[in-house]
Amino acid sequence: METLSTSIRAVVAEFCDLNVKWLVKNVKVGIASGVINDVGSPSEAAKTIFSSLEGGMMVVPVYGAIDHLRNVTKHLRYLYYRG
């Protein structure tokens, strides 16, 4: 993170926090409705989902392979989705 200015780091952190907060809310709803596996902390699940998707999106242009992101989403579904 040393390569980012303090102001940019703050904006990126706010973006991440807003997305994780949204995911926490939806993970809780999913667990309560039986759609998402209860794998422990909704906060940790949300952070895992967010980080996996962000990492997957970052790697796609490097390798030019959308299949990488598809595999990430497939495995997230396998881990969390009860359907």
C-alpha positions, 0 to 999 in steps of 0.5 A: 500500500505504500505506492498509494497516497493517503487520500487514494488509500482512504477512498479505496478503503471506503469502497471496500468497507461499503461492499463488505458491509453490503455483503455482510447484510446479504450473507446474514439474510441468506443464512437466515433464509437457508440459502447460504451455508452457515459457515461461521462469521458473516463478516469473515464470509463477506470479506472472503467473498469480496477478496476472492472476487476482487482478486479474480477480477484483477487477475483476468486481464493479466492472463486474458482468461475470464475462465479464472473469474468463472472458477472463482465464482463457481468455488464461492457458490460451492462453499456458500450456496445451499441450493 
